[in-house]
Amino acid sequence: MSNKQKNVLLVIVSLLLVCALTAQAVYWLNPKKNGPAAAEPENTSATAEAQASESGQKEDPAGSSAEPYSLSHEGYTLDKVVVLSRHNIRSPLSGGGSLLGTVTPHEWFQWSSGPSELSLRGGALETLMGQYFRKWLEAENLFPENYHPTDSEVRVYANSKQRTIATAEYFTAGLLPTANLQVEYHMEFDAMDPVFTPQLTFVSSAYRADVEAQIRQRFGDAIAGLADNYALLSEVIGLEQSEAWKNGDVTPLVTDDLTLKLELNAEPGMSGSLKTACSVSDALVLQYYEEADETRAAFGRTLSREDWRKISEIKDVYGDVLFTAPLIAPNVAHPLLQEIAAEMEREDRVFTFLCGHDSNLGSVLASLGVTQYDLPETVEKTPIGCKLVFSRWLSQDGAPFWSVDLVYQSTAQLRSLSLLDLAHPPVVFPVVIPGLDRTENGLYAEDALKARFSEAITAYDTIIGAYAMDAAA
């Protein structure tokens, strides 16, 4: 190639690069718009309106605009933040020697951590999220730069499991990198803390019967609708070629073999196809986040984003069945609801981070009346590392309001380990609480939100009162 040809080629490449950088700069020009860049094609305003209608909500929880949502509220002053977080990416709950290791002839991803523990990617992603929150809190003047809080100003409290403690540590490293803040946990390492354990602390025979009837009434159609999901999952993992299938340890996945287990001082449980499929669904979605090659993540198959949603839906239904029914949620979430409410009241606290599990987020949201929502840019109902953010804002005349939002890294951000800042934010999804009015800025009056928390907390006592005679008998 002649020098003249090289020069022409260099000019062309330079022009293309300038165009690309200009387009990206325009796209991220407004750093105050902290939310998803755009909803995915299927999340049209018409679809969102239909979902809002189905859930009994009077407004579109995702909004009808393609503009990103923001954690910030112009004209208001940020006063306090309380965060309930799900841990970030972990390895599957069971190891290779379990049923999970024999249910497919394929080799699972080689995890960087032991069973159920936070992975290296999970730690890196959580640090990125902590850095984003630091930049947001500094921009809103809640944190000064290089903030070193007093003992009471910032609290980081995790369940005592490895994945939750580690998530809190990584988040804190990004949030307050020079403060040497200690993560608080109360139980022996890798044990469950009762505050975060979604266990039934009241059970009676009549209560058990009513819960089962309520679950089957509310989720029967969703369970029955999983036949196609099961077929897809079975095909992806090669179930019928697996050792477990040949040994008879696993039989065809069906939708009519669910048996519930509701015992005192234990998490709600089940047996049947949904439990088996949930374990595989969970592992496959985690593998999708970790494995760079999408085809390899699906054991050689090419799956669409909708296929991944169908696979994830299995574990989402499992979680809904066990933790979100109206008679279940206030029971299993009671201590955590009290913890959040207490943190919202602390006058000396400016930031609280509570780290638990998807069952915690699901049961707390359900206790507040939030059950149906469709998050954009994710394959999960409660994305890995998702944060339920309660932020308190003061109007210009000092009146207090609260914003309630789900904040999470999109599937693309999880897979690519994308850096996060105000110009490149995680997804922000404003939570619509049925029956509570919001201002035009999407804020709840403080009295109204606290009243809803009080209702959710006293619902536990109402359940006990309704079934007390049966329990005594």
N, C-alpha and C positions, 0 to 999 in steps of 0.2 A: 504494500500500500504506500502511495506517495505521500510526501509531507502535506501537500495540498488536500488530499483526501482525508488524512488524519485530522487536519484542522477543521474541515467541514464536519466530520463526524463529532469532534469535540464540541463544536458549537451546537449541534443538534442535541447532544446529550445534556449539555448545560441548560439549554432552553427547556427541555423536558423536566429536568430537576427543579428549575425555578418554578415552573407551573405547578408541580406536585407540592412543593413547599408552600407556595402561595395558597393553594386550595386548603391545605391542612391548617395554615394560620388563620384563614377566614373561618374555618369550621370551629376552631377552638377559641375564637376571639373573645368571647364573653366568659370570663372565669367565674362569674357569680352563678352561672347556670349549672349547678352541681347535680347532674343526674344523667340518665341514659341519653346518648346522643340521638337516638331515634328508636321508636318501638319497632319490633320485628314485623315483617309484612303481614303476618296473620293477626297481629294485635291492632287491628284497625279500630277507629272510634266506634263504628257500628258494633263490632264484636265486644268491645269493652262495655258499651251501653247495655248490651244483652246480658253480659255477665253481672253487671251491677243490678239489673232488674231481677235476675234469678236469685241473687243473694239478699234481695229486699232492700238494697241500698238505693237512695234517691238520687245519688250522683255518681258519676263515673270515677272510680277510684284511681284509674290510671290517667284520666284526663283525655280530652279529645285532640289536644295539640301534640305535634311531634317534637316540640321544644323540650329540651332536657329539664328535669325538675331540679330544685335546689334545696339544700338543707338550710339555706339562709332565708331571712325574711326582711326585705328592705323596709326601713322605717321603724324596726323593732330592735331592741338591744338584747343580745343573748345573755342569760342570767345563770343557767344551770343545765347540765346534760346528764341523763341517766341512760345507760346502754345495757341491754341484755343481749349477749352474743352467743351464737353457736360456735363451737370450736371450728378450726379450719381443717384442711384435708388431712385425713388420717388413713392408715392402712385398714383393710377390712377387719371386722370384729373377730373373725375366726381365722386361724392359720391354715397352711397347706395340708396339714394332717386331718383337718375336719372334713365335713361333708362338702364344703366349698371347694376343697382340693380334689374331690373325686366326681363332682357333678358335671365336669366338662373334660374332654380329652385334650383340651388346649392348655398351654402354659399361661398362668396368670403373670401380670406385671411383677417384676422383682422389686418389692417395696423397700424403701430406705429406712423403715422403722418396723418394730415388732407389731404383732396383731393389736389393733385398736389404738395405736399410738400415733401422735402427730408426725407427718412425714416431713422431709426436708423442704419440699415445695410448700407444704402447709405453713411451715415456720416463716419462709420467705414472703409468702402472700400476706400473712398476718402482720409482718413488719411493715409492708407496704401500706396496709390499711391503717395501721397506727400512725404512719407518717402523714397520710391524707388527713386524718382527724386532727393532727397537730397543726397542719397548715390552715385548716378550716377554723379551729379554735383561736389561732393567732390572728387570722383575718377578722374574726368577730370580736377580738379584744377580750376574750374570756381568759386566754393564756397569754402572758408576755413571752417574748422569745427567750429560749433557754430557761423555761419555767422550772423552779424548784419549789414545789408546793409544801405547805406545812403538813403535819400528820393528818389533819382532818379535812383538808381541802380536796384531796383526790383519794378515792378508794378503788382498789382493784381486787376483786374477790372472785375466786374460781372454785368450781367443784374440785374435789381432791383427786380426780382422775388425771393420768399423765397428759392426755390430749387437751384437757381444759386448762391445767396449770401452764403447760407449755404455750398454748395459744395466748393466754394472758401475759406471759413473759414476753413473747415476741411482739404483741400489740404494744405493751408498755415500752419496749425498746424503741419502737417507732414513734410513740406518742411523747415520751419524756426521756430522750436518749442520754441525758446527762444528770438525771435526778436520782438515780440509784433507788428507784421506788420498789418496795417489796410487794410481791403478790401474796395476798392473804388466802389461806385455805385452812379448814378447821378439822378435817379428819386425817387419819393415817393415810400416807401417800397411796394413791391408786384405789382408795375406797370411795364409796358414794356418800356425799354430804346430804343429809335429809332435806336441806333447803332446795337442792337441785334434783333430788330423786323424785321422779314422777310416780309416787307410790300412793296406794289407797290407804288412808289412815282411818277410814270408816267403811265398814262393809256389814251388811246384814243379808239374810236370805231374800227378803222382799226387795231390797235395794239392788241386789245382784240380778234378780229377775227383771226388774224394771230397766236396769242399765242394758242388759242384753237385748230386751225388746226395743229399746230406743236406738241402739246401735244398728240393729237389723233394719229398723224402719228408716233411719237416716242414711245408712250406707249400703243397704242391700243392693240397690241399682248399681252403685259404683263397683261393688265387688263382682256382681254378675257381668258387668261390662268389661272385666279384665281378660276375657277369653282371648281376644286378639293380642293383648299385651303378653299373655303367657305364651302364645304361639310364637311371637317374635322372639321373646327371651329364649325359649327352648331351641329355636333354630340358630340363634346367634351363638349360644354356648355349645351347641351340638349335644344336647341332653341325651338323645337316644343312642349316641355313640360312647357315652361316658361309662366309667367303671361303676358309678353309683346306680345307674339305670340297669346295667347288666346284672348287678348283684341284688337288685330289687330294693335297694335302699331308698330310691326315689321312683315314684310312679308318675303318670301323666298329671300335669298341673290342671286342676279343675276349680270351678268357682263355687261349689256347693258343699265343701267339706270343712268349713270354718267352725272351730270350737273355741269359745272364749274361756279365759281363766281369770277370775276376779277374786283375789285373796287379800286378806288384811295384811297391811304392812309390806306389800309387794307391788311391783309395777303390774299394770294390766298386761295380760299375755294371751297368747293364742297358739293353737296348733292347726295344721292343715297346709294346703298349697300356698296360701298367701304368706305364711311365715317363711316357708322354704324359698319362695320366689323373691320375697323381700331381701333375704340375705344375699341372693345372687344379684338382684337389681342394684343393691347398695354397692357391692364390690365392682360391678361393671361400670357404674357411673363414676366411681372413684378412679378406676383404671382409665376412663375417658379423660379425666382431668390431668392425670399424670403422664400418660403415653402420648408423645408428640405426634406419632403416626396414627391418624384416625382409623385407618383400616386395621392396623395391628391392634388398636384399642378394642375393636369389635371382632377380634379373632379372625381377621381376613375378610370380613364383610364390609361393604360400603353402606353406611347408615346415614340417613338424613337427620337434620336437627329434630324433626318431628318423631323419627324413630327413637331417638335418645329420650325425648319427652315421654314416649309410651313406655320405655323401659323404666324411667324414673317414676312414672305414675304408680307403678306397683308399690314401691316403698312409701310413696306419698299417701296412698290409700291406707296402707298398713298403719302409718302414723295417725292418720285421721281417725281410724276405727278405734285405736287404743287410747287416744289422749284428748279428743276434741268434742265428744258428745256432751251435751249440756249437764248431764248428771255425773260425768267423769271429770271434766276440765276443772271445775272449782275444787274438787277433791284432791287431785294430783298436783295442782298448781298453788294450793293455799299458802304454803310457807314462802314461796317465791313471790307471790302477789304482795304479801305482807312486807317482804324485803324491799321490793321496788317502791311500794307506797311510802315506806319509812325513809328511803333515800330521797324521794321527791320532797319530803318535808324538811330535811336537814338544812338549816340555814347556813351552817358553816361549810357545807359541801358544794363544790362547783362542778365536779365531774365524778361519776361513778361508772365502773365497768364491771359487770357481772358476767361470768363466762360459764355456760352450760352446754345444752344440747338442743337438737331440733325439737325434741319432745317438750322442752321447756318453752320455747318460742310458740309452738303450736298450742299448748294448753293455756298459756297466758293470753294469747290473742283470742282464743275461743272463749275464755272466761270473760273477756271484755266485750264479747259479742261478734268478733271478727272471725269468720270461718271461710268465706268464699272470696278468693282473689286470684288473679292470674298475673304473675310477675313477668315483665318483659326481659328478654336477653338472658334467659336461664332455662335449663331443662328441669329444674327442681322447684317444688312448691316452697320449700324453705332452704334456700341455697346454702352450700357449705360456707362457713364463715359469716353468715348473715347476721346483721345487727338490727335489733328493734330499738330505735332511738327515740327517747322522750326528751325533748328540749324545751326549756322554759324561756319565754320571750316577754319583755316588758315593752308596752306601747309608750309613746311619747309622754303620755300622762301617768305612766307608772302602772297601768293595769296589767295583770299577769295573764299570759296565754301559753298554751302548750302546742307544740307540733309533734306528731307521731309519725314516724317514717321507718320503712325498712331500707337498709343500706347494705349493698352486697356487690361483690365483684361479678361481672357478667361471665358467662361461660368462656367467651373469647379472652377476657382478662385473666381468668384462672388458668387457661391452657397456655397462654403466652407469657405469663408472669409480667404483665404490663405494669410499668411505673404509674403511680397515682399522684396527682396533685390537683389543685383547683382548676387547672385547665384540662386535666385528663382524669375526671373523677370516677368513682364507682357509680353503680346505678342507685338512684334514690327513688323510692316509691312511696308516695304519701298514703298513709293508712286511713281508710274511711271506717269510722266506728258507727254502726247503725244506731239511729236514734239520737245521736249527738250532732248539734249544729256546728258548722265551721264558718269562720269569717271568710271573706273573699280571698284572703291570703292563705287559707287552708289551716287556720289555727283554731284550737278549742279553748273556750273559756276555762280557766283553771278550776272553778267550782264544779263545772259540769264533768270534767275528766276525773277529778278526785271523787266525785259522787259515784261515777261508774266503777272506779276501783273499790270503793266502799261496798257497792252492790256485789261485786265479784267476790270480795273477801267474806262478806256475810252470807253469801250463797252456800258456803260450806256449812255454816251453822244451821241454815235452813234445811239442808239435806239431812243433817243429823236429827234435827227436830222432827222432820217428817217420818223418819224411819226408826226413831228411838225406841218405841214400844216393841217393834219387831226385834230390834237388837237385844233388848232386855229379855225378851222371851227366849 
